[in-house]
Amino acid sequence: MVLEVNLGDVVRLRKVHPCGNREWQVVRLGADIGLKCLKCGRRVLLDRSVFERRVKEFVSRQG
């Protein structure tokens, strides 16, 4: 089953980022998911399968 993700969604991941934040905004969709840290602005690219394992919950949904 594929997790429904939209641009602009804010997700909380299982592990804390080194800056101390857990919340990320989805900025790119495709085979890879682009995320932007809401505290420090760091951008990362995760494979969709890795992203789906690391997501703990959706903080806010777009669309």
C-alpha positions in Angstrom: 0.0 0.0 0.0 1.3 3.4 -1.0 1.2 6.2 1.6 -0.7 9.3 0.3 1.6 12.3 0.4 1.1 15.8 -1.1 3.4 18.8 -1.6 3.3 21.0 1.5 2.4 18.2 3.9 4.2 18.5 7.3 5.4 15.2 8.7 7.0 14.1 12.0 9.7 11.6 11.6 10.8 8.9 14.1 14.3 10.2 14.6 15.3 13.7 15.7 17.4 15.8 13.3 20.7 17.0 14.7 19.3 20.5 15.0 16.7 19.2 17.5 13.7 19.2 15.2 11.4 16.4 14.2 9.1 18.2 11.7 9.7 18.3 8.0 7.8 19.8 5.0 7.4 17.8 1.8 8.9 19.8 -1.1 9.4 17.2 -3.8 7.4 14.1 -4.9 8.3 11.2 -7.1 10.4 8.0 -6.6 12.3 10.1 -4.1 10.6 12.4 -1.5 12.3 15.8 -0.8 12.0 17.1 2.7 12.9 20.5 4.3 13.6 20.8 8.0 11.3 23.4 9.5 13.9 24.6 12.0 17.2 24.8 10.2 16.1 24.7 6.5 18.2 21.7 5.6 16.9 19.7 2.6 17.2 16.0 2.2 16.1 13.4 -0.4 14.8 10.0 0.8 13.7 7.0 -1.2 9.9 6.6 -1.0 10.3 3.3 0.8 12.7 4.8 3.4 10.4 7.8 3.9 7.3 5.6 4.5 9.2 3.6 7.2 10.5 6.8 8.9 7.2 8.8 9.1 5.6 8.7 12.5 2.6 11.0 11.8 1.3 13.8 9.7 1.2 17.2 11.5 -0.8 18.9 8.7 -2.1 17.9 5.3 -2.4 19.9 2.1 -4.9 19.3 -0.6 
